[in-house]
Amino acid sequence: MAGIHGVLRPLDRLFIGLNSLFALIYLAALLLKGVDGVSLVMLSLFVLTIPAALLLIRAADRSSSRFLHWLRFFYPQGMFVLYFTQSIRLSRIFHPVAFDAPVARFEELLFGGKPVLAFFEAFPRTPALNELFFFAYFSFYFFLTLPWWVLYFQGKKREAEESLFTLIASFSLLYMWYIVFPVEGPKFFYPELRSLWYEHFSGGLFTMIMKQLFTPSTMAGAALPSSHVAMGLLGLLLSLRHVRLLGRLMLPLYLLLVVSTVYLYTHYLVDILAGLAYGAAAFLLVPGFTARVYSSPAKKEALK
């Protein structure tokens, strides 16, 4: 599609579609649950980001600025945090009580106990380990961004955009699932973990940053499956396919990331297993869909 807004690529259409979907869900929330000032703001934000993106696309397509071209390529990444936090907020609007109780009971039946609490009691916590695992948890954002930037600057723009499309399309399904089936996680559900929170954690820079981010008012409702495990695995596997050296370097970091979800008691064990299954399934299924989306000659030409 060409016109006054420039050439729209499949990733642009995915961005517009996902923002429109969030806007429609917020509209439904307002109609069904009543007027709420924050919801009105978020509805407006999701709507207004669409023309803002179109203006960026037009400006970049008419410009020789390398920075503007890079920004035009990767602007959807700037919405990751907003999509995630708003899927949690919407889940609270539609489901005031999360589904932790049945998930925790299922885990107890499956493993014959409470593996998260057993791990918490058995694993020592030192400033060095705290810093390591808080950094590993934070490194999730490297898996969402870094490999595609490397591909872009290597001149492999098609691989970069198709990988990013695959990632965001896969994440989109998780966003919708979190709205429908919110699970807060063990640090919210088990009283001994909720009362303790992270006050006893000492460490360095990443410990301080993540303790500020891990507040009781945030990150509650998107535990099953673990997006860190699922999207981290998808990012890792796509990296091993397209940027093999970087993927190999990121492999031990991913293993630490998985362990960090238990060390920081952000997820049940079943969340992690579900995340591994979802990430593997997304890697096997979604790239084929992406390849079909990008297969037309016009779309190939738009990436040059």
Secondary structure as UniProt FT lines:
FT   TURN            4..5
FT   HELIX           10..33
FT   HELIX           37..61
FT   HELIX           66..74
FT   HELIX           75..79
FT   HELIX           80..94
FT   HELIX           100..111
FT   HELIX           115..122
FT   HELIX           127..138
FT   HELIX           140..153
FT   TURN            154..155
FT   HELIX           157..180
FT   HELIX           186..189
FT   HELIX           191..196
FT   TURN            197..200
FT   HELIX           205..213
FT   TURN            216..217
FT   STRAND          221..222
FT   TURN            223..226
FT   HELIX           227..242
FT   HELIX           244..263
FT   TURN            264..265
FT   HELIX           269..293
FT   HELIX           297..302
//
